[in-house]
Every structure is written in structure tokens, then in C-alpha cells.
């Protein structure tokens, strides 16, 4: 086929573009080094800022924690975005009663738009006395890690975004339009931001979406997550008597609601410990990277002599099969317990579902299973209080190529890993549905040593610095494309 002719003006424009690209390529190493150095310079600021954010008791559970903690954390994030130069900052009241924070920072005319996500709400601290330092007080220990609830999940990610943007503004400028959304009820799974996004579909529209709520497979090994399990949260209540009665007088014939609940919950697993919810496939296989069993035992802090549960490879059980967890039981405590037959008992159950399953179907199966396994004709109620769909992404797209390059640079030549995650981020499926053309990437600070959701949660400040640098470089490389 003959080559199409090119006029003088077009040729000159092409030459100018080529020259500009050559200049940019020549300047890239210096810009990259400057951005990484700027992140390192900002780390003292990041530590102080994270200490302020961690201090808020922002557990989005108004039955147990005052809403003032979440409101104060949201206000802090809004002020931080304003201080970072965002042209628009707004507090969004979402349908579940929580508050999210939105910001928009314009880039050069015609540039792409990147949405950065994190959440400021955290899991309850559990037994505060069990922490080696106060959970809502950022504490650096001898191992160099920073401890406190939310340091890794996910207040640290809020700081990761801010660090990346501060480093860019201090060096080469922000090369793309940036939207930020910081959620206020992710840990509760109540879907407030998902519904808000559906009601305001233009608000979070972007070319690329960076979800900062996962983590590396190990500290020092940069990772993107390619799949998430979905989740169903259900509350079950069992009642057998009009009121508690003495076990000496009535025990042996009067049905104990707590015993009925325990028997019901036990039916959720088979003898091997695999999830046994009727109708739910528990034989999935993972086709990606494996997870060494001994390494997993160490990461999960499994006691010597205690067996793993489930069947298949570790990666199968974590990323391709369902998992049911009993999150909590309302019943008398051991301290102060009396010889009583319980009239009522209640539990919260979390069912994780792998890609390929549907949350609504899984919720129906879980509800049916619980109802059908309550013994002795006990009265039972099951309430689904939250659910989210599983999620998978294509990692062969240009955004992943850019992230691989950014991570390798920020981590001194360490290549990017691709892994699954057994946890759930319900917003991902909603964003994928709303913006099917957007590329969605999942990164974060929750590597195994972070112990997210557990006692003594922490973040490695080196991971915070390297991941912030990787994010800044990713934005820089996006601006070049």
C-alpha cells in the first residue's frame, strides 16, 4: 500500500512532537529521581499527619462508637485535600448514614483523569488492653513499624495518596486530573458510597481508578491484586424461651438458645473445615501464583500442630473458594456467668464468595442454610446486613504496564507481582459497572505483617514511602501517555 503523503505543516507538527517526546524522555530519569526523593523528604510530615488521622475513633458502628469520630476524620480528610491544593472538596452524605470525602484537582488541559480511592473508617480495636500500645495512638516500636488501628487499613492509604500528590506538586507538577474519594463505611459493608455513585454517575467517572485498599504479598515485593472475593454479612438470632431459666430446675428439657445457635453455626463447615453452605460451590481452583503452605502458616500465625482447614492448595482456599467466618456471638461472658438456660442468642456471620458467584444468590443460600439447620424447632431470624460482589480485572492493559514500570522503579528493580485477595471491596464492582471503559488497579499497604483488622495493626513506613513513590510515578507516566 503506498504511503500517504504528508504536507509541510503536518510534517513540522510531527517533528515538533517528536522533539518534545525526545526532551521528555531525556528528562525522565531526573524527574523520576526527583519525585522519589520528594516522597522521602515528606515522610516526617506523613508520620505526623497519620498520627492525627489515627487518633480519630472512626469506627462506622453507631451502636458502639460515637459518630463524632467518623465526622471528625472526614473533616480532617477534607481539610487535608484543601491544603493539598484541590480546587473542589466536598463532604458527601451517603444513603447508609456515613460520610465520604470527595476532591478534584485539575491537571493540564486535555489530560486524563485518575480516581484515587481509600477509606478512613476502621475496624473496631477489639480488646484495647490486648494491644501493646494504644490502638488510637500512632506508636513507633523497636522494629521500626508504626502501630495503630488504620495505619495500614486504610488511613495509611489516605496518606499514601497525599504523599504522592505532594511529591508531584513539589517537583514536576500533577500531570493528570485527579479525583479523590475517601469512604466512611467500607468496613461495615453497608454500601453507602456504592449507592451514592450510582445516583451521581458523573462524580467518580475517570479513565483510570486506583483502589488503595489491598497490599503487597510481602513487604518489599510490589503487588497488584487481580481478583477479590465478594462478601455477605448476615445476623442470625435464635430464640427458644420467653426468658432465661435456671439450668438446675429446667436444664435437660428446656431448649437452650445458645446451644441451638452453636449447632447451627457448626453446620456451616464440613469435617475438613471447608465451607458447607448448601448449594454453594466450594471446589474452585486458583490458576495464578501459588502460596507456600509453610509461609502461609507463618503469616496467619497458626499454632504448631494445628491443621489448616478446607481442601485444595492454599491459594485455592483463599482466592477461589468460599469462606465462612463467625464474626461474633452475643451471649453471656465467662466472667460472671450463671447456671442458666439461655432464651436468646445471636451471631454475625461473614461469607466470602469467589469470582463467578453472585452475592444475591449466596445471600439466599446462606439464609436458607441457617434457617434449615436450626434444631428443636427454635425460632430463628436471619437478616442480611451487607453484601458485595466478587471482582476480577484484566492485568494486560496499558495501566498495568505503567504500574509495573512505576513499581519496579520505586522498588529498586523489584518486579511487580500479581496476586488474588480473599477479602472484599464492594465498591469495585459498582465502579466497574458504572465505568466499563475505566482501568481499575488495586494496590495498598496491607502486607501480611500489617495484621489488618487484628490487635497491633501496623504499617511499615518503608512500604508507605515506596508505594507513595510508585503511585506518584504511575501518575507521571500516565501524564506522558
N, C-alpha and C positions, 0 to 999 in steps of 0.2 A: 504494500500500500504506500503511495507516495506521501512524503512528509508534508504536513500542512504549512503553507507559507506564513511567515511572521513579519508584521510591519515594524518599522523603526521604533515607534512608541512602545509597542509591546515588548520588543527586544530590550529596550532601555529599562523598562519596568522589571523585566525578568532579571536583568543584570544587577539592578539595584537590590532586588530581593535576595539574589544570591550573595551579593556583597554583605548585606545585613546579616544573613544567616552565617556567613563566614566570621563576621565580627562577633556575633553572639556565641558561636562555637569556640572561638579563641578566648572569649571572656568567661566561658562557663566554669572552668576549674577554679578561677579566682572567686567567682560568685558562690560556687558550692562551698569552698573553704570558708568564705566569709559568713555564710549562713550557719554552718556547723559551729564556728567559733562564737557567733552571736548567741546561739542557744546555750552554749556552755557559760557564757558571761551572764545569762539571765537566770541561771539556776538558783542563786541565793534569793532572788525575787520570787521564784517559783516555790521555794520551800516556805517562805513567809506567807505567800498567798494561799498555798494549800493548807497551811496551819489554820488560817482564818476560815476557810471553807469547811474543813473537817470539824471545826468546833460546833457547827450547827447540827443539832439533833434532827436531821431532816429525814426521818422515817415516815413514809406516807401511810401511816396507820393511825387515824384519828382516835381509834378506840384505846390506843396505848400511848401515843405520843402527841403532844400538843401540836396543832397545825402551825403554830408560830415558828417552829423550827424549819419547816419547809418554806414558809413565806419569807423568812429571813435569808435562807440560802438562795432562793430565787432572786431576791432583791440584790444580793451580793453578786450573783452572776450578771444581772442586768447592769449593775454599776461597772463591773469589770469589762463588759463589752463596750460600754460607753467610753471608758478610759482607754480602750484599745483602738479607738477611732471609728467605731461603727456608726454609720450615718443613720441607721434605723435600729432602735431597740424597743421591744415590746414584751410585756408580761401577758401571757395568753391563759385565760381561764378555760380549762378543758372540761368536757362533759362529765368526767368522773369526779370533779371537785378539786382536782390538782391544778397546779400552775406550771406552765412551761415558759421558757425564755427564748425569744427569737431575736436575731440580729442580722443586719445586712451591711456588708462592707463592699462598696463598689470598686471594681478593678478598672483596667484600661477599657476604653470603648471597644465594643465588639468582642470582648474576651469571654471565655467560657465561664460557667457558674458551677461552683463546687459547694455542696452542702456538707457541713461538719456536724456530727451528732454526738452527744453524750447525755448523761443524766446526773442530776445532783441528789436524787433521793437514794437512800441506802437501806440495807437490811438492818433489822434490829441488832443491837450489840450482843444479844444473848446474855450470858451471865457476866455482868460487868466485873465482878470480883475475880472471874477466871482470866481476865486479861493481865498481862504482865506490866502494862501501863494503861492509863485511862483511855478508853476507846475513842472519845471525842477530843483528845488532846494529841496533836501530832508529836511523836516522840522518836528521836533517832537513837537507835541502840548500837551496841558494840559491833554488830555485823554490818553497820552502815545503812541498813534499810530504815525507811520511815514508816512507823506504825500508827494505825488509827483506822476507824471504820470509814470506808470510802476512799482510802488512799489509792487503791487500785481500781475499785469498782464503785463509783465511776468518777468520783471527784478528781482523781488524778488525771483522767482523760480530759476533763474541762481545762485543767492547767496545761495539758499537752497541746490542745488547740491554741490556747492563748500564747504559749511559748513559741509555737511555730509562727504565729502571726506577728508577734513582737520581733522575732529574729528577722523575718522578711522585711518588715517596716524599717528596721534599723540598718538594713543593708541594700537590697535590690528593689524594695517595694513589693507590694502584694500584686502578683501578676494576673490574677483572675478575680472575678466576682465571687465573694464569699458569703454564704448564708450559714448561720449557726442556729441550731435548735438544741436546747438543753431541757430534757424532760424532767417532770416532777413525780412520776408514779410508775416508772418502769419496773421496779422491783415488786410491785403489787400485782402487775399483770391485769390491771383493770381497763386498759385500752383507751384512756382519755386522749392521748395525743393522736392515736390512730384515727379516732373518730373526728377529731378536730381537723386533721389533714384531709380527710375525705370531704368534710364540709367546706374547706377552704383549699381546693386543689392547687391553686397557683402559688400558694405561700411557700411551699417547700420544693417547688419544681427546680430541677438542676440537671446539668449534664452528667455530673459525677457526684456520688454520695459516699461519704466516708463515715462509716459507723465505728466509733471508737469505744467498743464495749466487749471486746474479746481479749485476746492476749497471745503471746508467743508460746510455742510448745515448750520452750525453756528459756531462761534468761540468757541473752546473748545470741539467740537464734531467731532472727526476724521472721514473722509468720503472718500470712493472711489466712482467714478462715473461709472455706468454700461451702460449708453446709452447717445448718443449725437444726436441732430438734425443735418441734413445736411443744406446747405445754397446755395442760388442762388442770386448773385448780378447782378442787371440789371440797365442800364441807359436808360431813355426814354426822347426823345426830341420831342416837338410838335411845328410845325410852321404853321402860318396862313396868314402872310402878308410878303411883301418884306422888310418892315421896319416899325418901330413904327410910330403910327399916333396919333394926338390929339383926346382925347375922346370927347371933345365938338363938334368937327367938324365931327367925324366919328363914335363915340360910339353909340351903339344901333343897328347898322347894320354890322359894321366891326367885324369879329370874333376875340375874344381875346384869344391868345395862352395860357396865364396863366389860364384863366377861363376853357379852354378846358382841360388843364393838371389837374386842380383841380378836375373836373368832372371825369376824367379818374381814378385818384388815389382813389377817393371816392368809385369807383366800386369794389375795392379790398376787402372791408368789407361789411358784411350784416348789418341789423339794430341792431343786438346784438353786433356787433363789431367782429364777428368771420370772419376768413379769407374766402373769397368767390371767389377764383381763380377757374374758370370753369374747371371741371374735376378732381380737387384735393380733396381727402377725408379729411374732417375736423371734423370727428366724432370719432377719436381714443380715447381709454381709457387706462389709466396707471394702471398696475397691482401691482406696488411696493408701497413704502412708500407714505403716503399722505402728503399734505402741507396745514396746517391750514390756513383758509382764512384770519382771523384777523392778524395772524403772517405775511402772505404774504403782506397784505396791509401796515403793518409797514415797512417790508423790502423794498418794492417798493416805499415807501414814497407817497402813494396815498392820495390825499386831502380828508378831510371829506365830505361826501355827493356825491363823485364821484364813479360811479359804475365800477365794473370790466367788461371787455369785453369778449366775447366768451361764450361758453356753456360747461357744464360738471364741474367736480371737477377742482380745481386749478392745481393739478398735471397733469390732462388730457391735459389742455390747454398749459402747459409749456413743457411737455415731450412727449406727444403722438399725438399732433395735430400740423398742420402747423401754422405759424405766419408770417404775412407780416408787415414790418415796412418801413415807408417813411423816409429814412435817411437824405435827404436834397433836397432843391429846389433852383435852380438858377433863381432868379427873383429880381426885384428892392427892395431895403430895404425901410422900412417905413420912416426912416430919409432921406429926400431929394427926396421923391417920387414925381412924376409929374402926372398930369391927362392924362395918355397915354394908348392907346390900345397896348398891347404887341404883337410883331410879333413872338416871340420865347420864349419858356420856357423849362426847363429841370429839371429832378429829378433823384435821385438814390433810388432804391428800394431794400430791402433785404427780401427774402423769406426763412424762416426756414422750413425745412421739417423733419417729424419724421421718425424713423426707419420703414422700409418697403417701403418707397417711394424711387424713383431714381432721382438723381439730374438732369440728362439729360432730363427725361420726365417732371419734374417740371419746368425746364427752358423753354421747349417748350410750356407748358400750360400757364406759366406766360406771355411769349412773345405773344402768341395768344390772351390771355385775354386783355392785354394792347392795342394791335392793334385793336381789335374789339370793344373796348369801348371808343375810341376817337370820340367826337361828331363833327358834322358840316363838315365832310369830310376833317378835318385838316390833314395835312401831319405829319406822325409820323415815327420815327425810334426807334427801341429797340435794344440795344446792351448788351448781356450777358458778363459781365466783370470778373466774377469769379463764381466758383461753387465747392461744396464739398459734398461727400456722407454722409448720416447718419451712425451711428456706434453703435453696441451693443457688449457686451462681456459676457462671462460665468464667473461668480464670484465664482464658486465652485472649481476652480483649485488650485494646490499647492501654486502658487504665492500669491493668495488672502488669503490663510491660513497664510502664512508667514507675509503678510502685516497686517492682523488682529492682529496677535501676536505683531508685531512691534509697531503698533499704540496704542494698549492697554497699552504696556509698556511705551511708550513715553508720553502718556496722563494720566498716573497715574491710570490705571484701567478702563478708559472710553472705551467702546466697539466701534468697527468700524461700521459706518453706510454705507449703500449702497443707492445711490440716482441717479436720472436722471439729465441731464443738458440740458437746452433748447438751449444752444449755439452750436457752430460747431468748430471742429478741423479737417479740411480736410485730414491732413497727416495720421490720424489714419486709415482710410480705405485703404490708399495706403500701409501702413506698414502691415496691416492685410492681404492684397492681396499678398504682396511680401514674407512675412514670416508667413505662416499659422500655423506653429508649435509654434510660439512665444506667450508667455502670455503677454498681454498688460494691464497695470493698469493706471488709470487716477486719479491723485491727484493734489493738488495745494494750493494756498493761497487766492483765490478769494471768501472768505465767504461774506455774504450779506453786512456787514458793510464796506467792502473794496471799494464799489462803483466803480468797474472797468468800464472803458470807460466814466465815468461821471466826473463832476467837483469834486475836492477834493478827488481823489482816495487815498487810504492809505493801509498800511499793519499793522497788529498787530504784534509787534516783538515777543510776546509770541507764536503766531502761527508759525512764521518763525523758532523759536527755536525748538518747539515741532515737526513740520513737518520735519525739518532737522534731528532731532534725530530719528524720525520714519524711514526716508529714510536710515540713517546710519545703524540702526538695521536691516532693511529689507535686506540690502546688506550683513550684518554679518550673518543673518540667512540663506541667500541664499548660502553663502560660506560654511556653515555647512552641507547643504543637499547633 
